[in-house]
């Protein structure tokens, strides 16, 4: 019983300390202008991307990312319209970062991403999807609007192998809990 009381007191003390300091947890929601290229054919579907992060210290964070299609894109290949969409993408990242002053932060992301892309040929009633993963990396910057709210922009490479490349530029807004 004493162990439970000591554990409860420790949890209350940790909660009080956490309430006095800024939480290391943050979330971000953004729109990604994606480009998927293969064999000289480019598609530009739109993706809604969410991030959840944990600040390990002022110079390093850990993040998980999930994205899903907001819009597809189509192009004509030999007179046949082909549509592409990113059904889903997720990733895990290490985020080195550095505050350069006046609320501006520069960062990099290094990690792993897995994405699933779907191609459709509406006139023929055909569709196919495929998923794969690769090393993922990017660069970006954030700007603090207030203590808890920030704007972010980044460029990420999500996939680049076997003649297929997927990358994107994201504009987002974040909240530090």
ZATOR-90677 format. One line per 10 residues: number of its first residue (from 1); their letters; for each residue x, y, z of C-alpha. Coordinates in steps of 0.001 Angstrom, whole numbers, always signed. Example, Ala and Ser with C-alpha at 12.3 -4.5 7.8 and 13.67 -1.06 7.14 Angstrom:
<nodes>
1 = as = +12300 -4500 +7800 | +13670 -1060 +7140;
</nodes>
This chain:
<nodes>
1 = xxxxxxxxxx = +0 +0 +0 | +2892 +2355 +755 | +4290 +1763 -2734 | +980 +2854 -4286 | +895 +6008 -2152 | +4506 +6865 -3082 | +3772 +6214 -6778 | +629 +8369 -6630 | +2550 +11202 -4956 | +5285 +10971 -7598;
11 = xxxxxxxxxx = +2704 +11109 -10407 | +1018 +14154 -8856 | +4406 +15873 -8481 | +5284 +15082 -12106 | +1917 +16454 -13233 | +2458 +19681 -11288 | +5945 +20073 -12762 | +4555 +19403 -16244 | +1822 +22026 -15742 | +4472 +24630 -14918;
21 = xxxxxxxxxx = +6625 +23837 -17940 | +5830 +23647 -21634 | +4836 +20175 -22803 | +7285 +18428 -25132 | +4399 +17118 -27284 | +3235 +18890 -30441 | +1004 +18228 -33419 | +1020 +19607 -36938 | -1459 +19527 -39812 | -534 +20537 -43338;
31 = xxxxxxxxxx = -1234 +20309 -47047 | +1420 +18580 -49156 | +1852 +19460 -52815 | +3059 +16002 -53821 | +4880 +15004 -56988 | +5001 +11341 -57982 | +7213 +10638 -61020 | +7852 +7450 -62961 | +9258 +6957 -66467 | +8874 +10650 -67321;
41 = xxxxxxxxxx = +5228 +10789 -66230 | +4400 +13146 -63352 | +1346 +13255 -61113 | +660 +15959 -58513 | -1920 +14676 -56032 | -2683 +16668 -52873 | -2124 +15074 -49478 | -3339 +16029 -46011 | -398 +15309 -43679 | -422 +15115 -39913;
51 = xxxxxxxxxx = +2580 +14922 -37590 | +2807 +14112 -33914 | +6111 +14954 -32278 | +7976 +14740 -29004 | +10786 +17184 -28215 | +13619 +15214 -26623 | +15591 +18426 -26033 | +15838 +21883 -27697 | +17860 +20378 -30576 | +16133 +17057 -31258;
61 = xxxxxxxxxx = +12585 +15730 -31680 | +11032 +12405 -32650 | +8034 +12378 -35004 | +5435 +10093 -36523 | +3684 +11154 -39721 | +489 +10070 -41472 | -971 +11393 -44706 | -3952 +10655 -46902 | -5206 +11874 -50258 | -7193 +15098 -50500;
71 = xxxxxxxxxx = -7132 +15253 -54288 | -5996 +13098 -57169 | -4270 +14202 -60353 | -4658 +12999 -63915 | -2577 +13028 -67048 | -2939 +11661 -70548 | -697 +8769 -71586 | -1028 +7874 -75271 | -4469 +9495 -75327 | -5716 +7608 -72257;
81 = xxxxxxxxxx = -6463 +9501 -69046 | -4728 +8061 -65987 | -5486 +9295 -62460 | -3186 +8954 -59453 | -3763 +9429 -55754 | -1730 +8808 -52603 | -4032 +6516 -50639 | -1874 +6741 -47528 | +1622 +7466 -46343 | +3197 +7114 -42937;
91 = xxxxxxxxxx = +6659 +7578 -41521 | +8918 +7774 -38495 | +11507 +10541 -38178 | +14360 +11941 -36154 | +14206 +15741 -36345 | +17407 +17671 -35607 | +16533 +21361 -35184 | +18074 +24690 -34347 | +16442 +27964 -33265 | +17974 +30857 -35201;
101 = xxxxxxxxxx = +16150 +33573 -33230 | +12959 +35649 -33444 | +10794 +32514 -33356 | +12443 +30944 -36436 | +13597 +27333 -36318 | +15459 +25397 -39011 | +15122 +21623 -39062 | +15874 +18436 -40941 | +14001 +15144 -40930 | +15639 +11758 -41339;
111 = xxxxxxxxxx = +13677 +8543 -41269 | +11526 +6002 -43020 | +8313 +6359 -45008 | +5868 +3860 -46456 | +3374 +5002 -49082 | +551 +3476 -51095 | -284 +4992 -54488 | -3338 +4093 -56573 | -3564 +4501 -60368 | -6921 +4441 -62177;
121 = xxxxxxxxxx = -7903 +4380 -65836 | -11556 +5470 -65608 | -12388 +4892 -69282 | -11391 +1229 -69001 | -12576 +629 -65440 | -9060 -367 -64386 | -7257 +432 -61170 | -4153 -789 -59392 | -2358 +193 -56243 | +1078 -517 -54859;
131 = xxxxxxxxxx = +2902 +312 -51665 | +6584 +484 -50864 | +8960 +2090 -48405 | +12277 +3907 -48494 | +14614 +6160 -46552 | +12958 +9557 -46240 | +14488 +12954 -45554 | +13767 +16649 -45753 | +14488 +20217 -44714 | +12217 +22915 -43376;
141 = xxxxxxxxxx = +11592 +25863 -41156 | +9100 +26838 -38522 | +7934 +30215 -37287 | +6376 +30660 -33829 | +3203 +32765 -34012 | +2725 +32479 -30240 | +3953 +30283 -27401 | +1845 +27363 -28639 | +1049 +27999 -32328 | +3555 +27875 -35191;
151 = xxxxxxxxxx = +3640 +27822 -38973 | +5855 +25356 -40827 | +7084 +24719 -44349 | +9195 +21804 -45506 | +10357 +19860 -48523 | +10453 +16071 -48110 | +11636 +13168 -50220 | +9395 +10219 -49336 | +10548 +7667 -51907 | +13265 +7436 -54553;
161 = xxxxxxxxxx = +14162 +4054 -55996 | +13551 +1811 -59011 | +12830 +4827 -61254 | +9967 +6064 -59073 | +10225 +9241 -57045 | +7754 +10789 -54572 | +8441 +14106 -52887 | +6497 +17111 -51731 | +6369 +20615 -50335 | +4157 +21061 -47254;
171 = xxxxxxx = +2661 +24146 -45662 | +1314 +23515 -42193 | +236 +24834 -38835 | +1254 +23291 -35544 | +289 +23395 -31895 | +2560 +22760 -28901 | +489 +21160 -26140;
</nodes>
